[in-house]
């Protein structure tokens, strides 16, 4: 007869493991002898070794008892099922590793490769990392708000890189993050951005689904909080001066888009230098 310590040593496990197997019902717990000690038979050692072998092979403890009492055909079928489950798990882990590798820069967490390429292009142009990360955040929000519009937004954003005036304003927007709200340069930038918005039919006073994105930009700096506020005010004044919106264009205006334009993608606004992030 064996003590619990001797049993554990025979099977190559710890005493704590033996007691755990008792608790989960895998290994019967013998009665205590007259000395108050539990004594284990050689059969208990054999059973414990079989349990340890199955556990080491990756068999869940909840399934070990059934395997211990299975007929050869049942045992073979169960092992085949377990093997299939392990293969599936391995495939999942491999996919997790691939995704973790893709997330090395933190930008592929929720963005397609085309947007990551845009962020890399911004870095190549000398845009600050602060602005690149802000741009990343707005794209993440765009994708959550209007995923069906991502393709158009990406196309428009890439096209904006070829427009000299848009790029000039884009780089000024980057620099303005560090300006004070009352810096004279901010007033000039607001004038230029307002002219850009008017020329491109944008209406900052009706953000629609983009309101959370505007909030993210405003959070970036006090200067941008002021810029967005002034642009929205001017856009509203311009809209009021133009008169009521025709009924057929009202639903577009409610989302911040002029009636004469087709519905613009949320990412289309990412090309807007005033929403450069």
N, C-alpha and C positions, 0 to 999 in steps of 0.2 A: 504494500500500500504506500501511496505517496502523499506527502504534505502538499499544500498549495504551492509552496515555493519550489519543491522538487518537480511538481507537474509543470509549472511555468518554465523552468529551466529545460525540461525535457522537450517541450514544444518550441522553445526559442522565443517565448513571449514574456511579458512582465506579469507580476501578480495582479496588478491593476487591470490588465487586459482580461485575465481569467475572470475576475470579479465582474467586469463589464459583460462578458459573455454569459455569465450567470444571470445578470439583470435583464438582458434582452431575450433570454430563453434559449440560447443556442447550446449551452452546455449545462446539463443538469447539476444541481448543487447537492452534494451528498449530505447525509445526516452527520451530525457530530458524534464522535465516539465518546466513551466514558470520561476521557481526559478533556473533552471540550474542543477537540480539534476535528477538522474535516479531513477525511482520508479518501484519496482518489485511487481508482483502480487503473490497471494498465489500459483497459478499454477507454477510460476517460482521456488518457494521454493520446491514444490513437485518434479519438474524436477531435481533440483539441488541435492536433497536428493537421487533420483534414480541414478543420475550420480555418486555421491560420493560412493554409495553402490556398484555399479559395479566396480568402480576404486579400491575401497578397497578390492574387491574380486580378483583383479589381472587381470581384463579385460583391454586390451590395450585401450587407449583413442581413437585410430583410429577406433575401432570396437564398441564403446559404442553407437554412434548415430544410427547405424543400429539396435542394440538391442532395443533401446528405441522405435523404430517405427515398430518392428517386430510383426507379428501375433504369437499367442501362440505356434503353431507348429514350426514356424521358430525360435522362441526364444529358445525352448527346444533343437532343433537341433544345434543351435549355441553354446548353453551352453555345450552340449555334446562334440562338437569339441574343445571348449576351455579347457574342462576338460582333454581331450586326450593330448592337447598341454602341459598343465601344468604337467601332469604325465610324459611326455617325458622330459620336462625340469628338473623335480625332479630327474629322472634317470640320466640325464647328470650331474647335480650338485653332486649327490651321487658318480658318477664316478670321478668327479674332486676332491672331498674330499678324495677318496681312493688314487688317484695319488699324491695328496699333502702330504698325510700321508707317502706314499712310498718315497717321496723326502726328508724326514726329514734329512737324512745324506747328501743329495745333489748328491749321486752317482747313484741313480736310475733314474736320469733325462733322460739319453739316453743309459742306459746300462741294459742288461739282468741280472737276478739274479745270473747266473753262474759267471759272471765277478765280481759282487759285492762280491761274496764268495771268489774269488781270492784276491781281495783287503783286505778283512777281514783276510785272511790267511797271507798276507804280514804283516799286523799289528801284528798278533800273533807271527811272526818270529822276530819282533823287528825292522822292516824296518821303517824309519822315515816317518812322515806324509807328509813331502815334497815330498818324492819319491812316496808315495802311490798316492798322488794327481796327480803327473806327469804320473804315470802309468794309472790312470783313464783317463787323457786327451788323452793319446795315444790310449786307447781302444775306446774312443769316435770317434777319427779320423779313426781308423781301421774300425769301423762299418759303417761310412759314405763312406769310400773309397771302401771297399770290404765286404759288408754285408753277401754275400754268403759264405765267408770264416771264419765267426765267430766261427762256431762249431769246425772246425779243430784247429783254433787258441786257443780256450779254452782248448781243449784236450791236445795240445802240452804244453801249459803253465802249466797245472796241472801236466803233466809228468815231467816238469823241476824241480818241487819241490823235486822230488825223486833223482835227480842227484847231488851228493856231489860237484863236480867241478863247475857245473853251479851255484849252490847256493852260493858257496864261492865267485865266481865272482860277482854274483848278489848283495851280501851284500857289497862287496868292491865298486861296482858302486854306491851304496847308500851313502857310506861314502865319496866318491870322490867328491860329490857335493860341499862339503865345503873345498876341497883342493885348493891350488893355482895352476894355470896351469903349473908352473915350478917346482912343488913339485916332488922330485925323485920318489915318490910312483906312480905318474901318468905314468911315463915311464914304470915301471914294470907292471902296470895295462894294458897299451896299448899292451905290449908284450903278456901278458896272453890272452887278448881279441882277439888279432890278431891270436894267435895259436888256440883259440877256433873257430873262424870264419873259418880258413883254414880247421880245422878238420871236421867242419859241413857243408862245402861247401857254406858258405855265402860270398856275394860280396857287401861290403859297397859302392863300387864305382858306383853301378847301383841301386839307390834306387827306380827308377820307381815311382809307385803310392805312395811309402812310403816317398817321398821327404818332404812332409809337416810334417810328423811325425819326420823325422830327424831334421827338422827346430825347431820343438817344443822342442826336447831334447837339441838342441844346445842353445836355448834360456834359458834353465834352469840354466846354469852356464858357465862361460868362460872356465872352465876346460873341460866340456863336449863338448864345441865347438872345443877345441883342439883335444880331444880324437876321435871324429867322423871324423875330418879332416884327422888325421893321419891314422886311420883305412881305410878310403876311398882311400887314396893315396897308402897304402900298398896293398890293394885289387886290385887296378888297376895295380900296378907293377906285382903282382902275376899273374893276368890274362894275361898281355902282355907277360910274360915269358913263359906261357903255350902255346902260339901260338893262331892262329885264331880259332874262335868258329865254329863248324860244322853248316852247313846251317839249319839242322833240329832242332838245339838248339838255333838258333839266337834269335827267338822271346821270348824264356825264358830268355835269358841273358839280353834282353832289359828291363826286369822288375826286374833285379837284382838277377836272379836265375840261377844256373848252369845247363847246358844241361842235365847232368846225373840225375838230380832230377826231380820229378814231380812238377808242379806249386805249389809253397808254398803259404799258406794263408798269408795275411797281418798280421793276428794275430799270425801266426806261428812265426813271427819275435819277437813277444812280449816275447817269451821264450828265445830269445837271450839275454844274460846278457849285451851285449853292447847296447841293446835297452830295457833295463829292465823296463822302465816306462810303 
